[in-house]
Amino acid sequence: MDVHDKVVVLTGAARGIGAALATRFAAAGATGLVVSDVDGPGAEKVAAQLGERAIGVGADVTDPAQVGELVAVAEREFGPVDLFCSNAGVAIGEGLDATAEQWSLAWSVNVQAHVHAARAVLPGMLERGRGYLLNTVSAAGLLTAPGDAPYSTTKHAALGFAEWLSVTYGARGIGVSALCPLGVRTDMLLPGIEAKHPSALAVAASGELITPEQVAETVLAGLAEERFLILPHPEVAKMYAHKAADPDRWLAGMHKMFG
């Protein structure tokens, strides 16, 4: 997909990867951008920096009605949605001690938000015979996230849902990509590194910490090639291949590193 002259909705876009994507899409000539976040003022600030082609909207991605309203706003302001970037995510930072409420939050944001997005935008896309879904997952969805059981588990589920969407709707003109970065310099990761949290330190030790802007460049290239897996860290592909080729050996290596 070429984002030039396309209408795009982005969630989790007040900062970090989402804000970088909005900025890069605007530079690439997107005709309309709905920049959304649970932090409404933050989303409005990003949109204001992008000019008349962007509008900021506060929305909670765990509420299907609010996600549906994002699509309605985009259609009303700019026209049919060509690309929906379901980007919001949450890290928990707990293992078996995670509470039921924390598990529910991780599931609601990291998995169900993608479901709400697909339900909201797919009917129109299918009617037109074209459209694209970009779901931000994580390298944790391909590998794991030591020290964060809810995050690791829900990111695996998010990847499974993206695969299902592609299998089910790919032949009907719907493109699907799963964005799976490793370490990115965002507000989700950096505080954990500073606090020396095991999960954050594991991510930092696994590869280069890149910027959200670097992620956005990789996304633009991945969308242009319509790749299912968009991997800002190329080494993740090798890690994933090693895991798939010999899961027991991969697990043994993880035991040595994090056991």
N, C-alpha and C positions, 0 to 999 in steps of 0.2 A: 504493500500500500504506500502510495505517495500522499503525504498529508497536505500537500498544496491544494488549496481550494476545498478542503474538507472541514466538516463540522465535528468538533471533538469535545467530549465530556471527560473531565479528569476528577477523580476523588482523591482525598488525602493530598491535596495540592497546595496547601498553605506554606509549605516549606519542603526541604529535602528533595527527594527524587521527583515528587509530583510537581513542585514549583519549577524544577529544572526542565521537566518535560513540557510544561506549559510554555515556558520561555523559548525552548527550542522549536516547538511546533509553531509558535507565532513567527519566529524567524524564518521557518520553512514555508510560510505562506498559508497557514490554516485560515479559512475564511471566518470561522467562529469558534470560540473556546468558552466552555462553561467550566470555570475553575471552582472546585468545591472542596470543602473541608468542614469537619465538626467545629473548627475555629473559623467562624464566619468572617470576622474582621480580617483575619490573616488571608483568607481566600480573596476577599475584596481588595486587599492591598496588592496581592500578586496580579490580579486582573487589571487593576488601575495602571500598573506599570506596563501592561501590554497594549493599552489603548482601546479604541472603540470595538475591536474585534473580540474582546474578552469581557466576560461578566463574572463576578464573584458571587457565589451562593453558599450560604451555610447549610450543611446537611449532615445528618447522622446516618451513616451507611448501614447501620443495623436496623433501620426502619424502612421497610420496603416502600411505604408511601412517599417518604422523602427522596428515595432514589428514583422512584417514578417521576417525581416532580422535576428532578434534574433533566430528565429526557424531555419533559413537557416544556421546560424553560428553553432548552436548546432549540426545540422545534419552533417555538413561538418567536424567538429572537433571531435565529440564524437559518433554520431549515432542518431537514431530517439528519439524524446523527449518523455519521459515517464511521466514527471510531469512539468506542467507550473504553477508557482507561480506568479499570478498577484497581486503584493503587493503595487505598488505605490499609494499614496494618498495625498490629500491636504486638509488642513483646511482653512476656510475663516475667521471665527470669527465675522461675521456680521449677523444682522437680516434683516428687511425690507430695511435697508439702503445699503445692498449689491448691487453693481453695476451690470449691465448686463454682463460686462466683468468677474466679479467674479463668477457670476452664470455659465457662460460658461466654465470657468476654472474648477470649481468644477465638472460640468457634464462631461467634457472631460477627466479628470483624474480619478474621482471616479466611473464613469460608463462606458463611451465609451472605456476606456483602457481595461476593461474586455471583451468587445465585440471584440475589435481588437485581443486580445489574443486568444479568442475562434475561431475566423475566421482563424487565422494563423495556429493554431496547431491541430484543430479538424479533418480536412480532413485526415491527416496522421494517427491520432489515430483511427479514425473510420475504415480506411482501414485495420489496424492491429487488430482491435477488442479490443483494450485496451488503456488506458491512464487515466490521472488524472489531474484535474484542482483544484488548491487551490486559491481561491479569498479572499484577505484580505478585509473585510468589516469593521465592528466596532460594538460594542454594541449599538452605535447610530442607526444602521440599524434595531435593534430589539426594541429599546426603543426610545430615542430622544437625541438631543444635545442642551440643553438650551443655547441660545445666539448665535447659529450658524445655521441659516436657510438653507443655501446652503449645508452645511456638512450633517445635519440631513436628508434632502430631498434626496440627492444623495446617501447616504448610504442605505436608504430604497430601492431605486431603484436598487442598487448593489445587495442587498440581493434578491430582486425579480428576477433579472437576473440569479443569481446562482441557485435559485430554479427552474427556467425554464430550465436551462441547465440540471439539474439532472432529471427532469421529462421527458425531450425530449430525452436524450441520455443515461440515466442510464441503460436501458435494452440492450444497445448496447456495454456495456463494459467500459463506461466512468464514472469514479468516480468524484464526485464534493464535495468540502468542502468549507464552508464559515467561515473564521476566524473572530471572533467577540470579540476582547478584550475590556476591559473597560479602565482603566488608566494604561499606560505603560510609563516608564521613557525614553522618546525619545525627539528628537529635535522638534517634532511637538507639544508636550504637555507642557514640562517644561518651555519654555519661556512664555507661556500663564499664567501659574501658578504664575510665578515671576511678571508678569505684572498685576496680579489680574483680568484677564479677566473672565467674568461670566461663559462662557462655560467651560474653563479650571478648574475653581474652582468647578464647579458642578461635573465634572469628578473626581477630587481629593476627593470630599466629598462623592462620591458614593461607594468607595471601596478602597482596597489596591492598591498602585502604585507598579506594579511589573516591573521586568527588561525584556528587549528583550530576554535575554537568557531563562528566565522562560517561556516566550511565545513559544520559539522554542521547548522546551521540551514538552509542551502541544501539539504543532502541530505534533511532531513526534508520540506521542501516539494517537492523533486523526486520523492521516493518517493510522496508523497500524490497527485501528479499523474501518476505512472508515466511520467516523461519518460525517454527513452533517454539523452540527453546532459544531465548535471547540471553546470552551469557556474557555479561560485561567482563567477567574474569575467565579467560579462556581455559585456565587450569581446571576449572570446575568440570569441564567436559571429560578430561582425563580421569579425575577423581570418580566421576559418575560411572565411567566405563570400567574402571578397576573394581568398583563396588559391584556392578552388575556381573562382571566376569567371574568373580570369586567372593561372594558375600562373607563367607567364613573368614577368609584371609583379611578382608577389609575390616570386619568386626574385631579381629585379633589385633590389628594395628591400632584401632580406636581404643581398645582396652589398654594398650601400652601408653597411649598418649593421654587418656583422660580417666583411666581407672584408678 
